[in-house]
Amino acid sequence: MKKRRCLAVLLSAAMIAAMTGCGKQSGGTEAKSEAQGSSGAGETSKQEETSGGSFSGKLYIGSIDPMTGGAASYGQEKIQGETLAVEEINAAGGILGMEVVLISEDSASQAAQAATVATKLITQNEVVAIQGAQTSSETMAILDILAEYGVPAVCPATSPKIGASGNAFINRCSPDDGLQVEALIKYAGESLKLDKIGVLYSNDDYGKGGYDSAVACADKYGVELVSDSFMGDDQNFSAQLTKIKDAGCEAILMWCQPTPASLIMKQASDMGWSPQYLCGPGVNDPRLFELSNGLCDKAILSTSFYADNPDEYVSAWVERYRQRWNMEPSLTASLGYDGMMIIFKGIEAAGSAEPKAIAEGIRTLKDFQTLKGMASVDAATGNLQSPVYLVTANNESRTYDYFDTVKID
């Protein structure tokens, strides 16, 4: 493999046991422990091309993470999931005899910045694959770059536009919004017997993807929608809430991030209104309980992961994550882990570390184990085909409790 310039030192199997945390990435650094230290933003150093142990070389994987900006709450959790995957793979001998090195870049929660760092990872760090970007808008911004250079990526983003792009180099580690929205609409219509629900969504790729998915399936379940949108930095939702409440809606489907969702809950409460909240994976965040002052209690969320899943594979991973990071794993952490494992499985399927071969290898993956259950990658779209779970927010325990698995006919 070509020599690469990157920051700091590599993750080696011998270091894994000594690692105690994941340093924040600034200006593009390799994931490392706090004990190892970190390089300052903008500093570069030539990394030695010798590997410890029995590794025959190094395999560079990029990661685009929102460490700052509006989606920053997800960045560290995503890196922790990715780092755990890398450590476990290296401890088992690496991939194709090579040591995996994770290089993270901050997207700053901005689409333009995600595009900039994607180009840097490919052209300067010479990564063979990328985990990310995190959000739908960021992911849409890197699609042309992936196609131009022929480098595959696996993203947590869920907008249906991503799978419909026809890009052979983008793949998912989470089921898209079409499945997750339909799971909620189906439950609202068939189980809650609701015939009219409100839809509040952020005016971005993620929010609009959720809204479009709701429109596409509402008639199927006899549900009428009363919808409105908002900009990501809006603080006042009184007009949208009044419109939905006055229309006779008993529930609100929110397709946005935790902060606006919590503001919507507070302002509805101030109006003396307590609708049933239906939320997508963007709202599935441990911070929601604190942000909403507990008003999220009994909210129903669609998700692809829940920590209390009794599945042996999931429960064993949850325990490893707790021991490694001394905290409960979030949905985002699980996506970071699964995304890296999909890349590794794609490399193994290809039997090659060449990016285009990896892209083809990922699209061949069928019936493999993930933290979401058994899954397959759709060969045509790169979408992940996996179960969709419904959980309810429990303010007393500050947990999201599983109650149903939804199958879409």
C-alpha positions in Angstrom: 0.0 0.0 0.0 1.1 3.6 -0.6 2.7 5.6 2.1 0.3 7.9 3.9 0.6 11.1 5.9 -1.7 11.2 8.9 -1.6 12.3 12.5 -0.3 10.6 15.7 0.2 6.9 16.2 -1.6 3.8 15.1 -3.9 1.6 17.0 -2.0 -1.7 17.5 -3.2 -4.9 19.0 -0.6 -4.5 21.8 -2.0 -1.1 22.7 -5.7 -2.2 22.9 -5.6 -3.3 26.5 -4.0 -0.1 27.6 -6.4 2.3 25.9 -8.8 4.1 28.2 -10.7 6.5 26.1 -11.1 8.0 22.6 -9.5 11.4 22.1 -11.6 14.1 20.3 -10.6 14.4 16.7 -9.4 17.9 15.7 -8.3 18.8 12.2 -8.2 15.1 11.2 -6.6 12.7 13.6 -6.4 9.0 14.2 -8.7 7.6 16.8 -6.6 7.2 19.9 -6.7 7.0 23.7 -6.4 9.9 26.0 -3.3 8.3 27.5 -1.6 8.5 24.1 -2.3 12.2 23.8 -3.5 14.0 20.6 -1.9 16.2 18.0 -3.1 19.8 17.7 -5.3 20.9 14.8 -3.4 21.5 11.6 -0.3 19.6 12.8 1.0 16.8 10.6 3.6 14.1 11.1 4.9 11.3 8.9 3.7 8.0 10.3 6.2 5.2 10.3 5.3 2.4 7.9 6.2 -0.4 10.2 3.6 -2.3 12.1 3.9 -4.1 15.4 3.1 -7.7 16.0 2.4 -9.9 13.0 0.6 -7.3 10.9 1.8 -7.1 7.3 0.7 -3.5 6.8 -1.9 -0.9 7.6 -5.5 -0.5 6.3 -6.8 3.1 6.6 -10.5 3.6 7.2 -12.0 7.1 7.3 -14.7 8.4 9.5 -16.8 11.6 9.1 -18.1 12.7 12.5 -20.0 15.7 13.7 -17.8 16.6 16.6 -19.0 20.3 16.6 -22.1 22.0 15.4 -25.8 21.1 15.8 -25.3 17.3 15.6 -22.2 17.2 17.8 -24.0 15.1 20.4 -23.7 12.2 18.0 -20.0 12.5 17.1 -18.3 11.1 20.1 -20.9 8.2 20.4 -20.3 7.3 16.8 -16.5 7.3 17.3 -16.8 5.1 20.4 -18.8 2.5 18.4 -16.3 2.6 15.6 -13.3 2.5 17.8 -14.6 -0.6 19.6 -15.0 -2.4 16.3 -11.5 -1.5 15.2 -10.0 -2.6 18.5 -11.8 -6.0 18.3 -10.8 -6.5 14.7 -7.2 -5.7 15.4 -7.1 -7.9 18.4 -8.3 -10.8 16.2 -5.5 -10.2 13.7 -6.8 -7.4 11.6 -8.2 -7.6 8.0 -6.3 -9.5 5.3 -3.4 -9.5 7.7 -3.3 -5.8 8.0 -3.9 -3.5 11.0 -6.9 -1.2 10.7 -6.2 2.5 11.4 -9.2 4.7 11.9 -8.8 8.4 10.8 -11.6 10.7 11.9 -12.5 14.1 10.6 -15.0 16.6 12.0 -17.9 17.5 9.7 -18.9 20.4 12.0 -22.5 19.2 11.3 -22.3 21.0 7.9 -22.8 19.5 4.5 -20.0 21.6 2.9 -17.5 20.6 5.6 -18.5 16.9 5.2 -17.6 17.2 1.5 -14.3 18.9 2.2 -13.2 16.3 4.7 -14.4 13.4 2.5 -12.0 14.7 -0.2 -9.2 15.0 2.3 -9.6 11.5 3.6 -9.5 10.1 0.1 -6.8 12.2 -1.5 -4.5 12.8 1.5 -5.1 10.0 3.9 -5.8 7.5 1.1 -8.5 5.7 3.0 -10.0 2.6 1.3 -13.5 3.2 2.8 -15.4 5.8 4.9 -17.8 5.4 7.8 -20.2 8.3 7.5 -21.4 10.9 7.1 -23.7 11.0 10.1 -26.7 13.1 8.8 -28.6 12.9 5.6 -27.6 16.4 4.4 -23.9 15.6 5.0 -24.3 12.2 3.2 -26.0 13.7 0.2 -23.1 16.2 0.0 -20.4 13.5 -0.4 -22.2 11.2 -2.9 -20.5 12.8 -6.0 -17.1 12.6 -4.3 -17.4 8.9 -3.5 -18.4 8.2 -7.1 -15.6 10.4 -8.5 -12.9 8.6 -6.6 -14.5 5.2 -6.5 -14.4 4.9 -2.7 -17.2 3.2 -0.7 -18.9 4.6 2.4 -21.3 3.2 4.9 -23.5 5.8 6.5 -26.0 6.0 9.4 -28.1 8.5 7.6 -31.7 7.4 6.8 -33.1 9.7 4.1 -34.7 7.6 1.2 -32.9 9.9 -1.3 -29.6 8.3 -0.4 -30.7 4.8 -1.5 -32.5 6.2 -4.5 -29.4 8.1 -5.7 -28.2 5.2 -7.8 -24.7 5.7 -6.4 -22.9 2.3 -6.2 -20.5 3.6 -3.5 -23.0 4.5 -0.8 -24.5 2.0 1.7 -26.4 2.1 5.0 -26.0 0.7 8.4 -29.6 1.6 9.4 -32.9 1.0 7.7 -34.1 4.0 5.8 -36.9 6.4 6.8 -39.4 4.8 4.5 -39.5 1.7 6.8 -39.2 3.6 10.0 -41.9 6.1 9.2 -44.3 3.4 8.0 -43.7 1.4 11.2 -45.0 4.4 13.2 -47.9 5.2 10.8 -49.0 1.6 10.8 -48.9 1.5 14.7 -50.8 4.8 14.9 -53.5 3.6 12.5 -53.9 0.0 13.4 -53.1 -0.1 17.1 -53.8 3.4 18.4 -56.8 3.7 16.0 -55.9 7.2 15.1 -57.3 8.6 11.9 -55.6 12.0 11.9 -52.1 12.9 13.0 -49.9 15.9 12.8 -46.4 15.9 11.1 -43.8 18.3 12.2 -40.5 18.0 10.3 -37.2 19.9 9.9 -36.8 21.6 6.5 -33.7 19.6 5.6 -32.9 16.3 3.8 -33.7 14.2 6.9 -36.9 16.0 7.8 -38.3 16.1 4.3 -37.4 12.5 3.7 -39.5 11.6 6.8 -42.4 13.7 5.6 -42.4 12.3 2.1 -42.4 8.8 3.6 -45.4 9.6 5.8 -47.3 10.9 2.8 -46.5 7.8 0.8 -48.0 5.4 3.3 -50.7 7.3 5.2 -53.6 6.3 2.9 -52.5 2.6 3.3 -53.4 2.8 7.0 -56.3 5.2 6.8 -54.5 8.1 8.4 -55.0 11.7 7.4 -51.9 14.0 7.8 -51.8 17.6 8.9 -48.3 18.7 8.3 -46.0 21.7 8.8 -42.2 22.3 8.7 -39.6 24.4 10.4 -36.1 25.5 10.0 -33.4 23.7 12.1 -32.7 26.7 14.3 -36.3 27.7 14.9 -37.2 28.2 18.6 -40.9 29.0 18.4 -43.4 26.3 17.2 -46.6 27.9 18.5 -48.1 28.5 15.0 -47.4 24.9 13.8 -48.7 23.4 17.1 -51.9 25.5 17.0 -52.6 24.5 13.4 -52.2 20.8 14.2 -54.1 21.0 17.5 -57.0 22.9 16.0 -57.2 20.3 13.2 -58.2 17.7 15.8 -54.9 15.7 15.7 -54.3 13.5 18.8 -50.7 12.7 17.9 -47.7 14.4 16.4 -45.1 12.6 14.2 -41.8 14.5 14.7 -39.0 14.0 12.2 -36.1 16.1 13.5 -33.3 16.2 16.1 -33.7 16.0 19.9 -33.4 19.8 20.6 -36.4 21.0 18.4 -38.3 17.9 19.5 -37.9 18.8 23.1 -39.0 22.4 22.4 -42.1 21.2 20.6 -43.0 19.1 23.6 -42.5 22.0 26.0 -44.5 24.4 24.0 -47.3 21.9 23.5 -47.4 21.5 27.3 -47.5 25.2 27.7 -50.6 25.2 25.6 -52.2 22.6 27.9 -51.9 19.9 25.2 -50.5 16.4 25.6 -50.6 14.6 22.3 -49.1 11.2 21.7 -45.6 11.8 20.3 -44.3 9.6 17.5 -40.6 10.0 16.8 -38.0 8.9 14.3 -34.4 7.7 15.1 -33.1 11.3 15.0 -34.9 11.9 18.3 -33.7 8.7 19.9 -31.1 10.3 22.2 -30.5 9.9 25.9 -30.4 13.7 26.2 -34.1 13.9 25.3 -35.3 13.2 28.8 -33.3 16.1 30.2 -34.0 18.4 27.3 -37.7 17.9 27.5 -38.0 18.0 31.3 -39.5 14.5 31.2 -42.3 15.5 28.8 -41.1 12.8 26.3 -42.5 10.2 28.7 -44.5 7.6 26.8 -43.3 8.9 23.4 -43.1 6.1 20.8 -40.0 5.9 18.7 -38.9 3.8 15.8 -35.4 2.4 16.0 -33.1 -0.3 14.7 -31.4 -0.9 18.1 -32.3 -1.1 21.8 -29.8 -1.9 24.5 -32.1 -4.3 26.4 -32.4 -6.6 23.3 -32.1 -10.2 24.8 -30.4 -11.4 21.6 -27.1 -13.0 22.7 -25.1 -11.1 20.1 -26.5 -7.8 21.1 -26.4 -8.3 24.9 -22.7 -9.5 24.7 -21.8 -6.3 22.7 -23.7 -4.1 25.1 -21.6 -5.5 28.0 -18.4 -5.0 26.1 -19.4 -1.4 25.3 -20.2 -0.7 29.0 -16.8 -2.1 30.1 -14.9 -0.2 27.4 -16.6 3.2 27.8 -18.3 3.0 31.2 -21.6 4.2 29.8 -24.7 2.8 28.2 -24.6 2.4 24.4 -26.9 4.6 22.3 -28.4 4.0 18.9 -25.6 6.2 17.4 -22.9 4.1 19.0 -24.5 0.9 17.6 -24.5 2.5 14.1 -20.9 3.4 14.4 -20.0 -0.2 15.3 -22.3 -1.8 12.7 -21.0 0.5 10.0 -17.4 -0.5 10.6 -18.3 -4.1 10.7 -20.1 -3.8 7.4 -17.0 -2.3 5.9 -14.9 -5.1 7.3 -17.3 -7.8 6.0 -17.2 -6.1 2.6 -13.4 -6.3 2.6 -13.4 -9.9 3.5 -16.1 -10.7 0.9 -14.0 -9.0 -1.7 -10.7 -10.5 -0.6 -9.1 -7.2 -1.5 -8.4 -3.8 0.0 -9.0 -2.0 -3.2 -11.8 0.5 -2.8 -13.9 -0.5 -5.8 -13.6 -4.2 -4.9 -14.7 -3.3 -1.3 -17.7 -1.4 -2.8 -18.7 -4.6 -4.7 -18.1 -6.8 -1.7 -20.4 -4.8 0.5 -23.3 -5.1 -2.0 -23.0 -8.9 -1.8 -23.6 -9.2 2.0 -26.6 -11.3 2.9 -28.1 -12.6 6.1 -25.3 -11.5 8.4 -25.5 -10.7 12.1 -25.8 -7.0 13.2 -26.8 -5.2 16.4 -30.2 -4.8 14.7 -30.7 -8.5 14.1 -30.0 -10.5 10.9 -29.6 -8.1 8.0 -28.8 -7.9 4.3 -27.5 -5.1 2.0 -29.7 -4.5 -0.9 -27.5 -5.1 -4.0 -29.3 -2.4 -6.0 -29.5 0.5 -3.5 -27.1 -0.3 -0.6 -30.0 0.0 1.8 -29.8 -2.2 4.9 -32.7 -4.6 5.2 -33.2 -5.2 8.9 -35.9 -5.2 11.6 -37.6 -2.1 12.8 -38.4 -1.9 16.5 -40.8 0.3 18.4 -39.7 1.6 21.8 -41.4 3.9 24.3 -39.6 6.6 26.4 -39.6 5.8 30.1 -38.9 9.0 32.0 -38.7 7.2 35.4 -35.8 4.9 34.3 -34.5 7.2 31.6 -34.6 4.4 29.1 -36.3 3.5 25.8 -38.2 0.3 26.4 -38.9 -2.2 23.6 -42.6 -3.2 23.0 -43.0 -4.3 19.4 -41.3 -5.4 16.2 -43.1 -4.1 13.1 -43.2 -6.0 9.9 -44.1 -4.1 6.8 -46.1 -6.2 4.2 
